[in-house]
């Protein structure tokens, strides 16, 4: 399976064997459409990706390619299963771009280009929102005028669902238990960050909402804010709605507070005495702890808390500070385990901790490839 993740200025790809989980090749094409870039559009980006695969000795037309899987961020209420793509579906995805104007248009463009370049291969869309499609109504519903919400499809959709589902299943396997008997909190912490509460394999709460802006503080996104801030800035700072949205999505979060979003660099800035970097880190961790506490309450009984994605898997200090002082709530961190570097799934809580704290590497490409396989089957 060839897995493609098309962003506005980047294209990630991976060639995956879904049965074995083996990644045969992967890569990233960046700066698509940027000034002086040799990659003017997604058609050129996919051609570069194919050339990179060819340089690795892989010919997609003769390697036994079964399908191409495309990550699509927003499926709305229409798409909540992996779906084979046809022309009618592309039209519907374009209409859904109103709900995810930053994410869906490049995904659709990537799909259109890939279908032209590989016309005889099935193309499958896998949606970030799918795992959270059946959130309980109390968790999915915003308390706004009902008729407005229904007309404009305003509800909490949730995102990073492919990762949350994969990590919850891997956590259960690591613990030697069925995912259907566990209550879990999954913390997907990267440049985009989200949390989920999963009861017996079913998500019952998640931090992202109508768009990926809600919830945790992220690399460039604000996460939760008082919604009146938008109207206030429009009136008093003479900013347009578009200006405010751009700021909240691209110039806020850790970047907005510290001028840096890379947590490795942020740690260096903190150690050098940078107070803005320290505040950014403290705000990030404070919001994370709030969500952990809230989800412990939502679940009632929690068996495992899993950290995943770039920050979750690699930033020991974030993991430590996110769960420190929570022994009374059933979380006892083993400091030495937390500090030990490892690439595999591991436990970082004490053996006697009532709640297991885990680090589970995510693999969205493998999860998407397996979703493609299920559709073909």
URDA-V694858 format. One record per run of one state. SS is the DSSP state (H for helix, E for strand, C for the rest). FROM is the first residue (numbers start at 1). TO is the last residue. If there is no record, write none. Layout:
ss:SS from:FROM to:TO
ss:SS from:FROM to:TO
//
This chain:
ss:C from:1 to:1
ss:E from:2 to:6
ss:C from:7 to:9
ss:E from:10 to:17
ss:C from:18 to:21
ss:E from:22 to:30
ss:C from:31 to:41
ss:H from:42 to:55
ss:C from:56 to:66
ss:E from:67 to:72
ss:C from:73 to:82
ss:E from:83 to:84
ss:C from:85 to:86
ss:H from:87 to:96
ss:C from:97 to:103
ss:H from:104 to:117
ss:C from:118 to:121
ss:E from:122 to:127
ss:C from:128 to:129
ss:H from:130 to:132
ss:C from:133 to:136
ss:H from:137 to:140
ss:C from:141 to:145
ss:H from:146 to:151
ss:C from:152 to:160
ss:H from:161 to:175
ss:C from:176 to:178
ss:H from:179 to:181
ss:C from:182 to:182
ss:E from:183 to:189
ss:C from:190 to:192
ss:E from:193 to:199
ss:C from:200 to:201
ss:E from:202 to:206
ss:C from:207 to:227
ss:H from:228 to:236
ss:C from:237 to:240
ss:H from:241 to:250
ss:C from:251 to:252
ss:H from:253 to:258
ss:C from:259 to:262
ss:H from:263 to:271
ss:C from:272 to:274
ss:H from:275 to:299
ss:C from:300 to:303
ss:E from:304 to:308
ss:H from:309 to:314
ss:C from:315 to:315
ss:H from:316 to:323
ss:C from:324 to:326
ss:H from:327 to:329
ss:C from:330 to:332
ss:E from:333 to:333
ss:C from:334 to:334
ss:H from:335 to:339
ss:C from:340 to:345
ss:E from:346 to:347
ss:C from:348 to:348
ss:E from:349 to:349
ss:C from:350 to:355
ss:E from:356 to:359
ss:C from:360 to:363
ss:H from:364 to:376
ss:C from:377 to:377
//
